[in-house]
Amino acid sequence: MFMEYKGIEYQVVQTVHPNGWKWTVKLDEKRTRTGSGYNRTAAIGLAQSAIDKLIKSQPQNNAGGTVVAVAPAAPKGD
């Protein structure tokens, strides 16, 4: 089951070998980040930290929202 943090989906599952918890963050349709923690709480914190870093690295618009795409500038007249 996926969870959501700041609009981005992530998942935390328990592993058997080695014992622990694995987290997966869906950055977009093609990219993911993964990692592991010793317990569920640590894995959730690490996943949310990865999401925070992703959001911080994306450009912001003047209204404070994340810029998803930028249209090319209109050509200037002669």
N, CA, C and O atoms as CSV, one atom per row, in Angstrom:
chain,resi,resn,atom,element,x,y,z
A,1,MET,N,N,0.838,-1.177,0.000
A,1,MET,CA,C,0.000,0.000,0.000
A,1,MET,C,C,0.884,1.243,0.000
A,1,MET,O,O,1.820,1.358,0.791
A,2,PHE,N,N,0.571,2.166,-0.900
A,2,PHE,CA,C,1.336,3.401,-0.977
A,2,PHE,C,C,0.763,4.437,-0.022
A,2,PHE,O,O,-0.446,4.498,0.201
A,3,MET,N,N,1.645,5.241,0.531
A,3,MET,CA,C,1.266,6.366,1.370
A,3,MET,C,C,1.626,7.625,0.599
A,3,MET,O,O,2.270,7.550,-0.447
A,4,GLU,N,N,1.218,8.776,1.103
A,4,GLU,CA,C,1.511,10.027,0.422
A,4,GLU,C,C,2.042,11.044,1.420
A,4,GLU,O,O,1.553,11.159,2.544
A,5,TYR,N,N,3.066,11.785,0.973
A,5,TYR,CA,C,3.664,12.846,1.772
A,5,TYR,C,C,3.945,14.015,0.845
A,5,TYR,O,O,4.698,13.878,-0.119
A,6,LYS,N,N,3.350,15.157,1.128
A,6,LYS,CA,C,3.514,16.357,0.302
A,6,LYS,C,C,3.189,16.092,-1.167
A,6,LYS,O,O,3.832,16.639,-2.063
A,7,GLY,N,N,2.181,15.245,-1.403
A,7,GLY,CA,C,1.723,14.978,-2.756
A,7,GLY,C,C,2.535,13.951,-3.521
A,7,GLY,O,O,2.288,13.738,-4.708
A,8,ILE,N,N,3.498,13.309,-2.873
A,8,ILE,CA,C,4.346,12.315,-3.539
A,8,ILE,C,C,4.139,10.963,-2.868
A,8,ILE,O,O,4.148,10.863,-1.641
A,9,GLU,N,N,3.955,9.928,-3.676
A,9,GLU,CA,C,3.700,8.591,-3.144
A,9,GLU,C,C,4.992,7.908,-2.699
A,9,GLU,O,O,6.049,8.056,-3.313
A,10,TYR,N,N,4.863,7.155,-1.609
A,10,TYR,CA,C,5.965,6.313,-1.152
A,10,TYR,C,C,5.395,5.066,-0.496
A,10,TYR,O,O,4.215,5.014,-0.150
A,11,GLN,N,N,6.247,4.065,-0.328
A,11,GLN,CA,C,5.829,2.794,0.242
A,11,GLN,C,C,6.888,2.319,1.220
A,11,GLN,O,O,8.083,2.508,0.997
A,12,VAL,N,N,6.440,1.699,2.308
A,12,VAL,CA,C,7.344,1.114,3.289
A,12,VAL,C,C,6.895,-0.325,3.523
A,12,VAL,O,O,5.738,-0.569,3.864
A,13,VAL,N,N,7.815,-1.284,3.337
A,13,VAL,CA,C,7.495,-2.696,3.536
A,13,VAL,C,C,8.551,-3.350,4.419
A,13,VAL,O,O,9.724,-2.978,4.398
A,14,GLN,N,N,8.105,-4.331,5.191
A,14,GLN,CA,C,9.023,-5.063,6.061
A,14,GLN,C,C,9.751,-6.132,5.257
A,14,GLN,O,O,9.156,-6.815,4.424
A,15,THR,N,N,11.051,-6.265,5.520
A,15,THR,CA,C,11.855,-7.286,4.843
A,15,THR,C,C,12.219,-8.392,5.831
A,15,THR,O,O,12.261,-8.172,7.041
A,16,VAL,N,N,12.478,-9.570,5.298
A,16,VAL,CA,C,12.827,-10.712,6.143
A,16,VAL,C,C,14.338,-10.932,6.163
A,16,VAL,O,O,14.922,-11.133,7.228
A,17,HIS,N,N,14.968,-10.894,5.000
A,17,HIS,CA,C,16.412,-11.113,4.896
A,17,HIS,C,C,17.037,-9.962,4.142
A,17,HIS,O,O,16.826,-9.899,2.931
A,18,PRO,N,N,17.754,-9.082,4.706
A,18,PRO,CA,C,17.970,-8.928,6.150
A,18,PRO,C,C,16.740,-8.303,6.810
A,18,PRO,O,O,15.911,-7.678,6.149
A,19,ASN,N,N,16.643,-8.486,8.117
A,19,ASN,CA,C,15.522,-7.914,8.857
A,19,ASN,C,C,15.568,-6.398,8.772
A,19,ASN,O,O,16.643,-5.803,8.859
A,20,GLY,N,N,14.436,-5.781,8.606
A,20,GLY,CA,C,14.368,-4.329,8.519
A,20,GLY,C,C,13.172,-3.891,7.701
A,20,GLY,O,O,12.238,-4.660,7.478
A,21,TRP,N,N,13.212,-2.651,7.259
A,21,TRP,CA,C,12.128,-2.054,6.489
A,21,TRP,C,C,12.700,-1.357,5.268
A,21,TRP,O,O,13.680,-0.618,5.373
A,22,LYS,N,N,12.099,-1.584,4.121
A,22,LYS,CA,C,12.540,-0.966,2.868
A,22,LYS,C,C,11.537,0.118,2.492
A,22,LYS,O,O,10.326,-0.080,2.586
A,23,TRP,N,N,12.065,1.281,2.060
A,23,TRP,CA,C,11.191,2.354,1.590
A,23,TRP,C,C,11.452,2.615,0.117
A,23,TRP,O,O,12.575,2.464,-0.364
A,24,THR,N,N,10.400,3.009,-0.593
A,24,THR,CA,C,10.475,3.338,-2.008
A,24,THR,C,C,9.676,4.611,-2.246
A,24,THR,O,O,8.514,4.705,-1.850
A,25,VAL,N,N,10.302,5.593,-2.896
A,25,VAL,CA,C,9.640,6.847,-3.241
A,25,VAL,C,C,9.518,6.906,-4.759
A,25,VAL,O,O,10.505,6.720,-5.471
A,26,LYS,N,N,8.316,7.162,-5.252
A,26,LYS,CA,C,8.080,7.313,-6.692
A,26,LYS,C,C,8.314,8.780,-7.048
A,26,LYS,O,O,7.469,9.628,-6.760
A,27,LEU,N,N,9.453,9.085,-7.671
A,27,LEU,CA,C,9.761,10.456,-8.063
A,27,LEU,C,C,8.902,10.879,-9.247
A,27,LEU,O,O,8.395,12.000,-9.278
A,28,ASP,N,N,8.740,10.002,-10.205
A,28,ASP,CA,C,7.861,10.206,-11.354
A,28,ASP,C,C,7.582,8.832,-11.934
A,28,ASP,O,O,7.892,7.821,-11.304
A,29,GLU,N,N,6.998,8.778,-13.136
A,29,GLU,CA,C,6.627,7.486,-13.717
A,29,GLU,C,C,7.834,6.571,-13.973
A,29,GLU,O,O,7.696,5.348,-13.995
A,30,LYS,N,N,9.014,7.172,-14.166
A,30,LYS,CA,C,10.185,6.381,-14.550
A,30,LYS,C,C,11.234,6.250,-13.443
A,30,LYS,O,O,12.046,5.326,-13.473
A,31,ARG,N,N,11.227,7.158,-12.474
A,31,ARG,CA,C,12.309,7.162,-11.477
A,31,ARG,C,C,11.787,6.899,-10.065
A,31,ARG,O,O,10.715,7.364,-9.677
A,32,THR,N,N,12.585,6.137,-9.309
A,32,THR,CA,C,12.282,5.882,-7.901
A,32,THR,C,C,13.558,6.017,-7.085
A,32,THR,O,O,14.664,5.940,-7.620
A,33,ARG,N,N,13.393,6.217,-5.801
A,33,ARG,CA,C,14.500,6.181,-4.843
A,33,ARG,C,C,14.131,5.127,-3.815
A,33,ARG,O,O,12.967,4.994,-3.438
A,34,THR,N,N,15.137,4.371,-3.360
A,34,THR,CA,C,14.891,3.344,-2.355
A,34,THR,C,C,15.940,3.421,-1.256
A,34,THR,O,O,17.012,4.001,-1.430
A,35,GLY,N,N,15.609,2.831,-0.145
A,35,GLY,CA,C,16.536,2.756,0.974
A,35,GLY,C,C,15.957,1.836,2.027
A,35,GLY,O,O,14.933,1.190,1.805
A,36,SER,N,N,16.613,1.778,3.177
A,36,SER,CA,C,16.123,0.902,4.235
A,36,SER,C,C,16.365,1.527,5.599
A,36,SER,O,O,17.234,2.380,5.778
A,37,GLY,N,N,15.561,1.070,6.555
A,37,GLY,CA,C,15.689,1.509,7.934
A,37,GLY,C,C,15.581,0.306,8.863
A,37,GLY,O,O,15.098,-0.755,8.467
A,38,TYR,N,N,16.036,0.478,10.101
A,38,TYR,CA,C,16.003,-0.625,11.068
A,38,TYR,C,C,14.595,-0.926,11.556
A,38,TYR,O,O,14.292,-2.057,11.934
A,39,ASN,N,N,13.726,0.099,11.549
A,39,ASN,CA,C,12.344,-0.105,11.956
A,39,ASN,C,C,11.441,0.715,11.042
A,39,ASN,O,O,11.925,1.491,10.218
A,40,ARG,N,N,10.130,0.541,11.188
A,40,ARG,CA,C,9.173,1.203,10.305
A,40,ARG,C,C,9.246,2.723,10.442
A,40,ARG,O,O,9.204,3.444,9.446
A,41,THR,N,N,9.353,3.201,11.673
A,41,THR,CA,C,9.406,4.644,11.904
A,41,THR,C,C,10.618,5.270,11.218
A,41,THR,O,O,10.511,6.335,10.612
A,42,ALA,N,N,11.764,4.609,11.315
A,42,ALA,CA,C,12.976,5.120,10.671
A,42,ALA,C,C,12.827,5.107,9.156
A,42,ALA,O,O,13.243,6.054,8.488
A,43,ALA,N,N,12.244,4.058,8.609
A,43,ALA,CA,C,12.067,3.967,7.156
A,43,ALA,C,C,11.120,5.057,6.650
A,43,ALA,O,O,11.361,5.643,5.595
A,44,ILE,N,N,10.054,5.331,7.389
A,44,ILE,CA,C,9.128,6.401,7.004
A,44,ILE,C,C,9.851,7.742,7.043
A,44,ILE,O,O,9.701,8.550,6.127
A,45,GLY,N,N,10.628,7.986,8.083
A,45,GLY,CA,C,11.380,9.233,8.186
A,45,GLY,C,C,12.368,9.410,7.051
A,45,GLY,O,O,12.513,10.513,6.524
A,46,LEU,N,N,13.048,8.342,6.666
A,46,LEU,CA,C,14.006,8.409,5.564
A,46,LEU,C,C,13.312,8.658,4.224
A,46,LEU,O,O,13.814,9.415,3.392
A,47,ALA,N,N,12.161,8.024,4.018
A,47,ALA,CA,C,11.402,8.250,2.785
A,47,ALA,C,C,10.930,9.697,2.717
A,47,ALA,O,O,11.026,10.333,1.668
A,48,GLN,N,N,10.424,10.214,3.823
A,48,GLN,CA,C,9.951,11.595,3.844
A,48,GLN,C,C,11.106,12.577,3.674
A,48,GLN,O,O,10.931,13.631,3.062
A,49,SER,N,N,12.259,12.253,4.195
A,49,SER,CA,C,13.442,13.086,4.004
A,49,SER,C,C,13.843,13.120,2.522
A,49,SER,O,O,14.218,14.173,2.005
A,50,ALA,N,N,13.765,11.977,1.845
A,50,ALA,CA,C,14.071,11.922,0.414
A,50,ALA,C,C,13.081,12.782,-0.373
A,50,ALA,O,O,13.465,13.449,-1.334
A,51,ILE,N,N,11.816,12.767,0.030
A,51,ILE,CA,C,10.802,13.593,-0.628
A,51,ILE,C,C,11.099,15.069,-0.391
A,51,ILE,O,O,11.002,15.875,-1.316
A,52,ASP,N,N,11.458,15.431,0.837
A,52,ASP,CA,C,11.805,16.826,1.144
A,52,ASP,C,C,12.972,17.301,0.293
A,52,ASP,O,O,12.957,18.428,-0.202
A,53,LYS,N,N,13.989,16.453,0.115
A,53,LYS,CA,C,15.140,16.814,-0.720
A,53,LYS,C,C,14.720,16.989,-2.164
A,53,LYS,O,O,15.190,17.907,-2.837
A,54,LEU,N,N,13.845,16.127,-2.652
A,54,LEU,CA,C,13.346,16.240,-4.019
A,54,LEU,C,C,12.622,17.566,-4.210
A,54,LEU,O,O,12.869,18.274,-5.186
A,55,ILE,N,N,11.743,17.900,-3.298
A,55,ILE,CA,C,10.978,19.142,-3.406
A,55,ILE,C,C,11.904,20.347,-3.316
A,55,ILE,O,O,11.725,21.317,-4.053
A,56,LYS,N,N,12.880,20.303,-2.435
A,56,LYS,CA,C,13.806,21.423,-2.263
A,56,LYS,C,C,14.648,21.641,-3.521
A,56,LYS,O,O,15.013,22.777,-3.824
A,57,SER,N,N,14.958,20.579,-4.252
A,57,SER,CA,C,15.800,20.691,-5.438
A,57,SER,C,C,15.040,21.174,-6.669
A,57,SER,O,O,15.662,21.546,-7.664
A,58,GLN,N,N,13.697,21.177,-6.620
A,58,GLN,CA,C,12.901,21.620,-7.757
A,58,GLN,C,C,12.722,23.134,-7.706
A,58,GLN,O,O,12.575,23.702,-6.624
A,59,PRO,N,N,12.732,23.797,-8.875
A,59,PRO,CA,C,12.522,25.252,-8.892
A,59,PRO,C,C,11.138,25.613,-8.389
A,59,PRO,O,O,10.187,24.856,-8.585
A,60,GLN,N,N,11.017,26.767,-7.740
A,60,GLN,CA,C,9.749,27.259,-7.215
A,60,GLN,C,C,9.269,28.433,-8.066
A,60,GLN,O,O,10.083,29.198,-8.584
A,61,ASN,N,N,7.945,28.580,-8.214
A,61,ASN,CA,C,7.434,29.758,-8.902
A,61,ASN,C,C,7.212,30.865,-7.875
A,61,ASN,O,O,7.388,30.632,-6.679
A,62,ASN,N,N,6.837,32.048,-8.308
A,62,ASN,CA,C,6.686,33.184,-7.409
A,62,ASN,C,C,5.604,32.979,-6.363
A,62,ASN,O,O,5.672,33.587,-5.294
A,63,ALA,N,N,4.614,32.150,-6.630
A,63,ALA,CA,C,3.535,31.901,-5.683
A,63,ALA,C,C,3.925,30.849,-4.650
A,63,ALA,O,O,3.127,30.534,-3.768
A,64,GLY,N,N,5.137,30.296,-4.741
A,64,GLY,CA,C,5.597,29.308,-3.779
A,64,GLY,C,C,5.328,27.874,-4.188
A,64,GLY,O,O,5.727,26.955,-3.473
A,65,GLY,N,N,4.664,27.650,-5.315
A,65,GLY,CA,C,4.395,26.299,-5.784
A,65,GLY,C,C,5.578,25.741,-6.555
A,65,GLY,O,O,6.454,26.487,-6.993
A,66,THR,N,N,5.598,24.442,-6.715
A,66,THR,CA,C,6.667,23.786,-7.451
A,66,THR,C,C,6.422,23.908,-8.940
A,66,THR,O,O,5.306,23.694,-9.412
A,67,VAL,N,N,7.460,24.252,-9.680
A,67,VAL,CA,C,7.369,24.356,-11.132
A,67,VAL,C,C,7.517,22.951,-11.699
A,67,VAL,O,O,8.538,22.295,-11.496
A,68,VAL,N,N,6.493,22.497,-12.407
A,68,VAL,CA,C,6.524,21.158,-12.986
A,68,VAL,C,C,7.075,21.198,-14.396
A,68,VAL,O,O,7.841,20.315,-14.782
A,69,ALA,N,N,6.700,22.209,-15.177
A,69,ALA,CA,C,7.191,22.354,-16.541
A,69,ALA,C,C,7.240,23.836,-16.879
A,69,ALA,O,O,6.473,24.636,-16.343
A,70,VAL,N,N,8.139,24.181,-17.762
A,70,VAL,CA,C,8.278,25.569,-18.182
A,70,VAL,C,C,8.100,25.610,-19.693
A,70,VAL,O,O,8.795,24.905,-20.424
A,71,ALA,N,N,7.167,26.439,-20.162
A,71,ALA,CA,C,6.933,26.579,-21.608
A,71,ALA,C,C,8.035,27.428,-22.209
A,71,ALA,O,O,8.531,28.342,-21.551
A,72,PRO,N,N,8.430,27.151,-23.435
A,72,PRO,CA,C,9.462,27.983,-24.080
A,72,PRO,C,C,8.934,29.391,-24.294
A,72,PRO,O,O,7.730,29.600,-24.445
A,73,ALA,N,N,9.838,30.344,-24.304
A,73,ALA,CA,C,9.467,31.742,-24.523
A,73,ALA,C,C,8.943,31.922,-25.946
A,73,ALA,O,O,9.401,31.269,-26.883
A,74,ALA,N,N,7.985,32.813,-26.081
A,74,ALA,CA,C,7.424,33.113,-27.406
A,74,ALA,C,C,8.493,33.819,-28.230
A,74,ALA,O,O,9.255,34.624,-27.695
A,75,PRO,N,N,8.557,33.526,-29.522
A,75,PRO,CA,C,9.551,34.183,-30.371
A,75,PRO,C,C,9.278,35.691,-30.461
A,75,PRO,O,O,8.124,36.118,-30.493
A,76,LYS,N,N,10.328,36.474,-30.499
A,76,LYS,CA,C,10.197,37.918,-30.615
A,76,LYS,C,C,9.992,38.291,-32.074
A,76,LYS,O,O,10.543,37.657,-32.975
A,77,GLY,N,N,9.179,39.349,-32.300
A,77,GLY,CA,C,8.921,39.808,-33.668
A,77,GLY,C,C,10.132,40.502,-34.247
A,77,GLY,O,O,11.030,40.911,-33.511
A,78,ASP,N,N,10.162,40.636,-35.544
A,78,ASP,CA,C,11.295,41.274,-36.246
A,78,ASP,C,C,11.371,42.735,-35.951
A,78,ASP,O,O,12.259,43.421,-36.456
